[in-house]
Amino acid sequence: MRKTTVGRVRQWATCSFLMASCTITALGQVPGQSTEDDNKPHAPMTKQQAKELFRSVDQILSFVSTDTKLPIKHSVKRKLISREEVTKYLKKKFDEDESTRRMQRSELVLKKFGLLDRDFQLRPFLLSLLTEQIAGFYDNKTKTVNLLDWIEPDEQKPVLAHELTHALQDQKVDLTKWSDVSLEGISRNAQADNHHLQVDEADTAREAIAEGQAMATFIDYTLQPSGKTLADAPPEMMSRLKGMVGDTSGSPVLARAPLLLQESLLFPYTDGLNFEHAILVKGGKEAAFAGVLANPPSSSFEILHPEQYLAHVPVPVLRMPDIHPLLDPEWDPYDLGVMGELDVRILTELFGGREISDGLAPEWDGGVYYAAQRKSASAAEKQTTASIGLLYYSQWKNPDSASTFMRIYAAQIPRKYSKVTRREKDERGDKEQVYSTNEGDVLLSISGSSVFVSEGFDLQLARKLRDSIRDEQPKGPIRLAQAGSEPALSLSRLLGSYGVIRPVPRERYTSQGRFPFEPVAK
């Protein structure tokens, strides 16, 4: 997945995923709180209110600079816009942005994996979600913070703290260049394939840093009256904070979204916040803000395990052999990418439940996927998963984890396809499972701590692909390439290409609401 398909969707919708970076979590909703009032029309704010809100921008910018130790290089432009203007802006971005044109490619791969139902429509969902949740945004291109004329000024001030953090990040590193380090285009040879894989999750990690820092400032601004800060929060309070940030009860659209989208879209805010808290506690503000911007993590693995980032632990990245001679006569390259720990966490929770996911995802030790589209497919067939061939190779820290993963993945084959028949007579021992489906052959096989999955390729070709990929893997882990000036991809990107879709320059959006946090007395 150029960026993992999961990763691509994440970027769209967090709008680091699609058109901008978006705080779509219900930041301020108390769990269970009704949002009925939020959906009613509100009268535009008065001129006096607008004047007060504009005046507060400089005050809050000063607070953010002090809180993050990121310098103010120049003032930030501000603009008041209406709900209609926001809706028009979002639709225009969806219709014109290049990432949108890649969305269908990501959708097909996600659906082939079983991460989205075949009849799910991604574009209408994301547009509905953004128009429901937006409460302000910083536009990297125009260097402007956009304020909403239908939300009370006091409610927008914490949002401003979040968005003005993006403004100072932008002044520090140029967010447009820093955030989007993805490789352009579809790779068509082994060298390009492996270049993509080495930088595949970089955008996902950077999105989590940008939003995690903004969430930290948002919380510190909200906690001002108490004299507390995020750095004061004990571990049990961080768990509560993550739960609040990740709560979907304030967003009817997000609450009914597929698990993949919920987890992908919330990841930058929940796990990004947790990462920033860990760096704050260990290294202080300069390390957590300017330090991380200068030396960002390169994978979801590091975001999920900040202690590994701090210890410079190598991130396992697998290699792709030159499979083009095997595929290119009948298949066009479609997508490839890393299946990172975040992607595995989502997939295993969807297929096996939270308890299995919590135990299995940390045992991930690397994974890649490759998708191709059948050249002989008709134009109509190319709009469906039936035209897609998919292979997925994963490594695990021990054979038991690999066996568990293969078992829960195999159990989903009848859910994903119709006309499923197990072909035991074609299997070579108990390490293989072979199926016929309405979309072609499926092969699952296990060898030690590795699992191979092929869906849509005929059995003979699938075995050749499996053997080629297994033979290519090094004996030790490869350090994930640090994406400096190079573009990157990930499942964030499949979604965002969490190896299938691609991200775009980010404008940053923050959702409405108040943050219901009561500090614990020390």
N, C-alpha and C positions, 0 to 999 in steps of 0.2 A: 504494500500500500504505500503510495508515495509518501505520504505521511500516513501513518496508520489510518485506516479508514476510520477507526474510532477516533483517532486523533484529529482527523479533518473535521468531523462533525463537531467535536468539542470546540474546535476553533471557530467554526461558523457561529455556533450558538453562543459561545461566550464571546462571541464576535471577535474573538481572537481566532475563532473557528471560522468565521465566514466573512463577516464584513467588519467586525470590530470586536473589541474585547468587552464582554458584557457581564456585569454583576447581576446575573439573573436569579440568584438565590433571593428568597424573600427575606432580605437582610433584617428588616425590622419587624416582621410579623411575629407576634407571640404565638407559639404552637397552638393550633386549634382556633386561632382568632379568625373571625369572619372577615372577608375582604369585600363584602357587599358594598360598603360605603366607598371603597376605592374605585369601584366600577361605575359609580354614579357620576354624571357630569358635574364638574366643579366650575364655578365662575372664575374667570381670569383674575389674577391678583391685581390689586390697585396699583396706581403709579407709585404711591408711597411705599407699598410693600416691595415693588420691584426695585426701587431705589435702595431700600434697606438690604435686600438680597445682594444687589450688585456691590454695595459697600462691604458686605461681609466677605466677599471673595478675597480681598487683600488680607483681611484679618485671619481668615482660615488658612490662606497660603503661608502666612508667617508661622502659624501654629504647626503646620505640616513640615515646614523646613526645620523648625526647632526639634520636632518629634523624630524626624528621620535623619537629621544632619545632612540632608541634601540641600545644596545652596540654591537660592533664588537668583537666577541669572538675568531675568527680566519679568515684567508683569505678565499676567495671563489675560488674554482677551476673553470677554464674556458676552453671552447673547441670550435673550429670552425668547423662547419659541413656544408655539401652541401645540396641542395634541395633534391637530391635523397636519402641521408641518412635520412633526416627528414621524407620523404614519407614512406620509409621502416620502420622507427621506429614507426610511427603512425599505419601503417597496422599491424605490429607485436603486438602492444598493443591491437588493436581491436580484433585480432584473438586469443590472448592468455589470455587476462585479464578476470577474473571471471565476472566482471561487464558486459562485452559484452555478456556472456552467459545468463545473466539475462535480456538483452535488449528486447528480444522477449516477455517475460512475461509483462514487462512494456508497450510495444506497444499495447498488446491486451487490457489491462485495459484502456489505454488512448483512444483507438479507441472505446471501449464500452461506455465510457463517452461522446464520440463525440468530443473529443479534437483533435483527428487526424482523417483524412479521412481513410476509410477502406483500400484503396490501397496505402497509404503512406508507404515508406520504410525508416526506421529510420537510420539504419547502413550506407547505402551509402550516405545519406544526411550529417551525422555527419563527416564522413571521408572526403567528399568533402569540407565541411566548414572549417575543421581544416587545410587541405592542402592549401586552398585558403588564409587563414588569418594569419597563424603562422609567427611570426617575431622574435622569440627567446623564450627560456623557461628555467626555473630553475628546475632541477631534484632533488627531495628530497632524493631519494635513493643514488645517487652518489655524492650529495652535489656540483653539477656542474651547472654553468650557460652556456647554449649552445647558441653560436652566429652563425649567418647565413652568409655564405661566399658570397652571392649574393646581399646583401643589404649594401648600403654605410654606413661607420662607423658613420657619423654624424646622420643618420636616426636611427641607432640602439641605440644611447646613451640615448634618453628618454625611450626607451624600457628597457634598462639596469636598469634605475632608478626603473621601475616597478618590474622587475624580482629580482633585488637585495633587494627590500623590502621583497620579499618572502624568500630570503636567510637569512635575519636578523630575520624574524619571525621564521624561522626554527631553527636558533641558540637559540632563546628565548624559544620556547615551543615545538619543535620537531613537525613539521607540519604533518608528516605522522600520528602520534598518535592523535594530537590535532584536525585535520580536519575530521578524519573518526571515529565518535563515534557511528556508526550505529550497530544495533543488527544483528547478523548473522542468516540466516535460516528463515524458515516459522514457525510462531507460530501455535501451535496446541491445545491450551487450553486457557481459559479465562484469567488466570494470565499472560501468555506470551503475549496475545493480548494487554492487558492494559499496560504492560511494554513497548511494542513497541510504543504504542500511546503516552505515556508520554515523549518519547525522539525523536519522529518522525521527527520534523523539525530542530533538532539541527544542522545537517550537512549543511542544507540550510542557516541557520543563520551564521554559521562559515565561509562558503564560501563567503558570502557577506562581512564579516569583513575582511577576507584575501584580497579580491580583492578591497574592498573599501579603505583600507589602501594603497594598491599599487597604486591605481588610484590617491589618494591624493598626494603621493610622485611624481608620474609621472607629475602631474600638477605643483607642486612646482618646480620641476626641469626645466620644460618648461618655467616657469615664472621668473626664476632667473634674466634675464636681466632687468626686470621691477622693481625688488625689492619687488614684491608682493608675497603672498602665498594664498593657498586655504582659510586659516582662515580669510583673508581680504575680501573674496567675499561676497557681500551683497546678500540677498535672491533672487533678480531678476537675479543676475548673476549665482546663483546656478541653477536656472531653465534653464538658457541657457546652462550651462555646462552639465546638465543631458541630455538635448536635443541633444547636440553634441555627448556625449558618446553613447547615444542610437540610433543615426542616423545609418540607415542600407544602405544608398545609396552607401557607399564605399565597400559594400560586396554584390555582385550579388547573391551569394548563400543564405545568411541570409535574403536578401530583399525579396526573393520569398518563404521563409520558412513559415510554418503555424504559426498563431499568438501564439500558445502555446510555440513553440520553440523560437520564437523571444523574447517573454516576459521572459521566463524562463532563457534563456542564457544571456540576458542583465541585469537581475535583480541584480546579484552580483556587477556589475560595476556601474549601475545607482543608484539604491537604496542603495547599499553599500557605494557609494561615498557620497550620501546625509546623510546617518547615521553618517559617520565619520565626515562630516562637522559640524553636529549638536553637536557631542561630543567635537570636537575641540573648537567650540565657547563657549560651556558651561564649559568645564573642562580643556582645554589646551592639549598640546601634550602628556604628560604622561598619561592622562586619555584616550585619543583617541587611543593610540597605546598600550603600555604595559598594561594599565588598562583594556582595552577591551579584549586583549588577555588572561588576567588572569581571567576575569569574563565575558565571552561572552554571548550575548543574546541567547535564546533557540528557537526562533520562527520567522517566517516571519513577524508576527504581530509587534514584537519589532523593526525589521529593518525598517518597514514601518512607525512606530511611535516611533522615538527615545526618544521623551519626556516621553513615557510610560515606556521605558527601564530605563531611568534615575529616574523615580518615583517609580520603582519596582512594577508596576501595574500587578496584576495576569493575566496570559494568560489562556483563557478558553479552557479546554480540556475535551472532553466528554469521557464517559466510554462505553466499550463494555460488554454486559452481556455474559453469557455462551451460545452461540448459536450453539456450536458444536453438542450437542445431536440432534438438529433440522436438521442440515446440513450433518453431517459426514456420515450417511448411504448412501447417494447418491452423495455427493459432497466432493471434496478434497480442503482443504485450499489453496488459491492461492496468496492472497495479502490482506493487510489491511494497513490503515494509516490515518493520519490527513489530512483533507482538510482545509488548513490554509487560511488566508486572501489573500495571494498572489494567491493561486490556485483559490479562488472564484473570485478575480479580473479578472483573465484570462478567466475563464469560462463565467462569466457574460458579459464580453466585446465581446467574441466570439458569444454568443447566443443573446445578446441584444444590443450591440453597446457600444461605449466608454462613452456616456453620462449616460446611465443606470448604467454601471459599476462604474463610478466615484461616483455616488450617493448611490449605493447599497453595494458595497464591504465594506465600513467602518461600515456598519450595521451588518456584520458578527459577530457571537458570539459563534462560535465553530462548528466543523463538523468532522465526521469520515466516512470512507467507508470500505467495506469488499468485497472481490472478491473470488469466489470459482469456481472450474472447475468440470463439470459433469463427474463422473467416467465412465459412459457408453459411452462417446464420443469416436469416433474412433481416430486413430493417426492423420488422416488428419483433422478431425473436431477440434482437440485440437490446431491446428494452426490458428484457426479462433475465432472471438468473439462469435460465436454461442454456443461455449462450456462454456462460462463464465456467471455466475450469479453474479450480482452486486447489492449491497445495499448501499445507501448513506443517512445519517441522518445529517441534519444541523439545527443549532439554530440561531435565529436572535434577534436583540435588541428590535424588536416590531413586532406585527402581520402584519402590512402593508408591511414591508420589506419581511417577510416570504411569504406573498401572491404574491408579485411582483416576487420573485425568483421562486416560483412554476409556475407562469404563463409563464415566459420566458423559463424555463426548459421544460415544457410541449410542448411548441411550436416547440421544436427540435425533438420530437419523430418521426414525419413523415420524417424528414431529415435523421435520424440515421437508420431507419428500412424501410423495404418494407412490403406490405400487412398489413398496419396499420388500425385497426378498433376500434373505441371507443365503449365500452360495458357498456353503461349507465345503463342497467338493472341489472348489477352486482355491481354497485356502491352503497355504503351505505351513502346516503346523498350527500350534495354538498361539502363535505370535501375530497372526493375521486375522482380520475380519473383512470379508468381501460381501458387498451388497449390490443388487441391481435396483435402480430407482427410476422415476420418470424423467430424471435429468442425467442419466448415465450411471456409470460404475462409481462406486465408493470403495476405497481401500483404507483401512486403518491397520497400522502395524506398530509393534513395540520392539525395541532392542535395547536391553539394559535400562538406561535412564532417559532414553529418547523415544518420542512418539511421532509418527508420520501419518498425515491425513491427506488423502487425495479425493476430490469430489468433482466429477464431470469428465475426467480424463479416463480413457479406456484402461483396463487393468494392466495390460502389457506395458503401456507407456508409463503408468503410475509407478510400477515397480522400477523402471529405469530411472525415473525422477528421484524416487526414494534412495536408491543405491548411490546415485550421483551426489545427492545432498549429504548423505551420511559420510561418504568418503572425503568430502571437502572440509569437514569440520576440524579445526585445530585441536590439539590435546589440551591446551589451556585457554582461559578466557581472553578475549581481546578487549582492550579499553575502548569504550565508545568514543568516537572522535568528538573532540570539542568543536562545536560549530562557531567559528569565529566569524569570518566574513563569508563563509560558505553557506549556501542554502541548505535547509534540512527537511526531512520527512518523518511520519510515525503513525500507530493505530489511532492515535489522537488525530492523526492526519488522514487514515482510512475513513475515519469519521472526520477527520479533519484532513484525510487521505489514506486516538487511542487509537493505514496503508492504502487509503482510498481517495480522500478529497483534500483539497489544498486550502491553505489560509490566505488571508489578504492583509493589506495594511490595516492596522487596528484603530478604530475609534473605540472609546471605552464607555460602556454603559453601566449604570448602577440601578438596581431595582429599588422600588419604593418601600417605605416603612421605617419603623423605629427599632433600634436594637435593644431587646429586653434583657439587659445584663445588670445584675446586681452584684457588685464586688463582695467578696468574702472578707470580713474583717480579719486582720492579722493579729 
